[in-house]
C-alpha cells in the first residue's frame, strides 16, 4: 500500500478507488509533494455508517451496526482495523470527534483545527468526486460527494454544501467549490462499476 501511495504522490494526477480515494486525499493534505489533481472513484470522504448490501431499517443490520459502533472507537480497534478508522457514527458525534484516528482528523472535525490540512488541499488544481448511483457498498453513498447524515439521527441526509465541514470550510472544500476546482460526477451502477466509455471520458477530460 505504501509503495502504491508513493507512486501516486509523485504524479500530477492521482486516482483513488474506494477507500484509496480518502487515503490519497489525506496524503494531499498531509504531504502534497507537488500533487495537482485528485480523482476519487467512490471514496468514503465522510466515512461510513452502515453495512454493505444491508437494509438500514432491518433489525439485524441495526444490531450489527450497534455492535460495530460499540467497539469501533476503542483504541485497540482504531489502531488495528483500517475499516474502523472511517466508521462515522452520527449518533455518537462527540466520541467520533474525540476517538476517530483517521476520518475525524483528516476532515478537521476537532475542536482545534489543523490549518495545514486546508492550506495543502487548496494547492490542488482540481478534485473530482465520482459517486456510484446504485452503490450498495458505501453507506451512505452520499459520503462519496462529502454528504452525510445530520448529526444525531440516521434519516435526514445533508448535501455536501449543507455540512459544517463545507460551511465552515474546515479543509478548503468550500473554497475549492467556489473557485471552480471541485467537480461532482455520477456513474450508474454499483460500487466501482463503470463503463469503458465513462472511464475514457475521465481520461479525456482530466488525465490528458
NUBA-984089 format. One record per residue (C-alpha): x, z, y. Coordinates in steps of 0.1 Angstrom, whole numbers. Each point is the difference from the previous one (the first is absolute). Layout:
N
<site x="X" z="Z" y="Y"/>
...
***
This chain:
208
<site x="0" z="0" y="0"/>
<site x="28" z="9" y="24"/>
<site x="18" z="-33" y="-5"/>
<site x="-32" z="-19" y="6"/>
<site x="-7" z="19" y="32"/>
<site x="35" z="-7" y="12"/>
<site x="-4" z="-37" y="-6"/>
<site x="-32" z="-1" y="21"/>
<site x="15" z="21" y="28"/>
<site x="27" z="-26" y="5"/>
<site x="-23" z="-29" y="5"/>
<site x="-20" z="-11" y="30"/>
<site x="-32" z="0" y="-21"/>
<site x="-9" z="28" y="-23"/>
<site x="-30" z="-2" y="-24"/>
<site x="-14" z="30" y="-18"/>
<site x="-25" z="-1" y="-28"/>
<site x="-24" z="29" y="-6"/>
<site x="19" z="33" y="5"/>
<site x="30" z="-20" y="10"/>
<site x="-19" z="-9" y="32"/>
<site x="-1" z="36" y="13"/>
<site x="35" z="8" y="-13"/>
<site x="16" z="-29" y="19"/>
<site x="-20" z="9" y="30"/>
<site x="16" z="34" y="-3"/>
<site x="34" z="-16" y="-2"/>
<site x="-8" z="-19" y="32"/>
<site x="-8" z="33" y="18"/>
<site x="30" z="19" y="-14"/>
<site x="28" z="-26" y="-1"/>
<site x="-12" z="-34" y="13"/>
<site x="35" z="-16" y="-1"/>
<site x="-10" z="-33" y="16"/>
<site x="-34" z="-3" y="-17"/>
<site x="-22" z="-24" y="19"/>
<site x="-32" z="-7" y="-20"/>
<site x="-19" z="20" y="-26"/>
<site x="-27" z="-14" y="-23"/>
<site x="-20" z="25" y="-21"/>
<site x="-20" z="-12" y="-30"/>
<site x="-25" z="28" y="-8"/>
<site x="21" z="29" y="13"/>
<site x="-17" z="34" y="2"/>
<site x="9" z="7" y="36"/>
<site x="-24" z="30" y="4"/>
<site x="5" z="11" y="-36"/>
<site x="-26" z="2" y="-27"/>
<site x="-28" z="23" y="-9"/>
<site x="-15" z="-14" y="-32"/>
<site x="6" z="-13" y="-34"/>
<site x="5" z="-37" y="-10"/>
<site x="-32" z="-16" y="-14"/>
<site x="-19" z="33" y="4"/>
<site x="-33" z="4" y="17"/>
<site x="5" z="26" y="27"/>
<site x="-35" z="14" y="-5"/>
<site x="6" z="5" y="-38"/>
<site x="2" z="37" y="-10"/>
<site x="30" z="-5" y="-22"/>
<site x="19" z="-19" y="27"/>
<site x="-7" z="27" y="24"/>
<site x="12" z="26" y="-25"/>
<site x="33" z="-18" y="-6"/>
<site x="5" z="-5" y="37"/>
<site x="-5" z="37" y="6"/>
<site x="26" z="8" y="-28"/>
<site x="25" z="-24" y="16"/>
<site x="-6" z="15" y="34"/>
<site x="5" z="35" y="-14"/>
<site x="35" z="-8" y="-10"/>
<site x="9" z="-30" y="23"/>
<site x="14" z="21" y="28"/>
<site x="20" z="25" y="-21"/>
<site x="37" z="-4" y="7"/>
<site x="8" z="-8" y="-36"/>
<site x="-25" z="-29" y="-2"/>
<site x="10" z="-13" y="34"/>
<site x="36" z="-1" y="-10"/>
<site x="-5" z="-15" y="-35"/>
<site x="-29" z="-24" y="3"/>
<site x="1" z="-30" y="24"/>
<site x="-37" z="-5" y="-2"/>
<site x="-7" z="35" y="13"/>
<site x="20" z="-8" y="31"/>
<site x="-27" z="-23" y="12"/>
<site x="-30" z="20" y="-11"/>
<site x="-20" z="6" y="32"/>
<site x="-29" z="25" y="-4"/>
<site x="-24" z="-2" y="30"/>
<site x="-16" z="32" y="-12"/>
<site x="33" z="20" y="2"/>
<site x="15" z="-15" y="32"/>
<site x="21" z="31" y="10"/>
<site x="16" z="2" y="-34"/>
<site x="7" z="-37" y="0"/>
<site x="16" z="1" y="34"/>
<site x="22" z="29" y="-9"/>
<site x="10" z="-8" y="-36"/>
<site x="-1" z="-38" y="-5"/>
<site x="37" z="-9" y="-1"/>
<site x="-4" z="-37" y="6"/>
<site x="-33" z="-13" y="13"/>
<site x="-7" z="27" y="26"/>
<site x="36" z="-2" y="11"/>
<site x="3" z="-38" y="3"/>
<site x="-34" z="-2" y="18"/>
<site x="12" z="27" y="25"/>
<site x="-30" z="21" y="-10"/>
<site x="18" z="32" y="9"/>
<site x="-3" z="23" y="30"/>
<site x="35" z="-10" y="10"/>
<site x="3" z="-37" y="2"/>
<site x="32" z="-19" y="-8"/>
<site x="4" z="-24" y="29"/>
<site x="26" z="-21" y="-19"/>
<site x="-26" z="-12" y="-25"/>
<site x="-20" z="-16" y="28"/>
<site x="31" z="-13" y="18"/>
<site x="13" z="-17" y="-32"/>
<site x="-34" z="-15" y="-10"/>
<site x="-3" z="-15" y="34"/>
<site x="32" z="-20" y="-6"/>
<site x="-19" z="-22" y="-24"/>
<site x="-12" z="-33" y="13"/>
<site x="-30" z="-2" y="-24"/>
<site x="-18" z="21" y="-26"/>
<site x="-24" z="-18" y="-24"/>
<site x="-24" z="22" y="-19"/>
<site x="-18" z="-17" y="-30"/>
<site x="-30" z="16" y="-15"/>
<site x="-16" z="-10" y="-33"/>
<site x="-37" z="-3" y="5"/>
<site x="-10" z="11" y="-35"/>
<site x="29" z="24" y="-5"/>
<site x="-9" z="26" y="-27"/>
<site x="34" z="16" y="-2"/>
<site x="5" z="12" y="36"/>
<site x="-27" z="25" y="9"/>
<site x="-10" z="-3" y="27"/>
<site x="11" z="-37" y="4"/>
<site x="-3" z="4" y="38"/>
<site x="33" z="19" y="-2"/>
<site x="16" z="-34" y="-3"/>
<site x="-10" z="-6" y="36"/>
<site x="7" z="36" y="11"/>
<site x="-36" z="10" y="-2"/>
<site x="-10" z="32" y="-17"/>
<site x="-28" z="26" y="-5"/>
<site x="-10" z="21" y="30"/>
<site x="16" z="34" y="-4"/>
<site x="-22" z="26" y="-18"/>
<site x="-21" z="-24" y="-21"/>
<site x="3" z="-30" y="-24"/>
<site x="-28" z="-22" y="11"/>
<site x="6" z="-13" y="35"/>
<site x="28" z="-24" y="3"/>
<site x="20" z="-4" y="32"/>
<site x="14" z="-34" y="9"/>
<site x="37" z="-1" y="9"/>
<site x="-6" z="2" y="37"/>
<site x="-24" z="30" y="-3"/>
<site x="26" z="23" y="-16"/>
<site x="21" z="25" y="19"/>
<site x="31" z="-18" y="-13"/>
<site x="-10" z="-30" y="20"/>
<site x="-17" z="15" y="30"/>
<site x="29" z="24" y="7"/>
<site x="25" z="-26" y="-11"/>
<site x="20" z="23" y="-23"/>
<site x="21" z="-28" y="-15"/>
<site x="-5" z="-28" y="25"/>
<site x="-29" z="-17" y="-18"/>
<site x="-21" z="-2" y="32"/>
<site x="29" z="-15" y="19"/>
<site x="7" z="-26" y="-26"/>
<site x="-36" z="-9" y="-1"/>
<site x="-3" z="-3" y="38"/>
<site x="31" z="-22" y="2"/>
<site x="-12" z="-24" y="-27"/>
<site x="25" z="11" y="-27"/>
<site x="-25" z="13" y="-25"/>
<site x="-19" z="-24" y="-23"/>
<site x="-28" z="8" y="-24"/>
<site x="-6" z="-23" y="-29"/>
<site x="-24" z="2" y="-29"/>
<site x="4" z="-15" y="-34"/>
<site x="-30" z="-3" y="-25"/>
<site x="5" z="16" y="-33"/>
<site x="13" z="33" y="-15"/>
<site x="33" z="17" y="7"/>
<site x="29" z="-25" y="4"/>
<site x="-21" z="-29" y="-12"/>
<site x="5" z="-29" y="24"/>
<site x="1" z="-37" y="-4"/>
<site x="30" z="-23" y="4"/>
<site x="-17" z="-15" y="31"/>
<site x="-3" z="35" y="16"/>
<site x="37" z="8" y="-7"/>
<site x="10" z="-34" y="13"/>
<site x="-19" z="7" y="32"/>
<site x="20" z="32" y="4"/>
<site x="32" z="-19" y="-6"/>
<site x="-9" z="-27" y="25"/>
<site x="-12" z="24" y="26"/>
<site x="25" z="28" y="-1"/>
<site x="30" z="-8" y="-22"/>
<site x="12" z="-33" y="12"/>
***
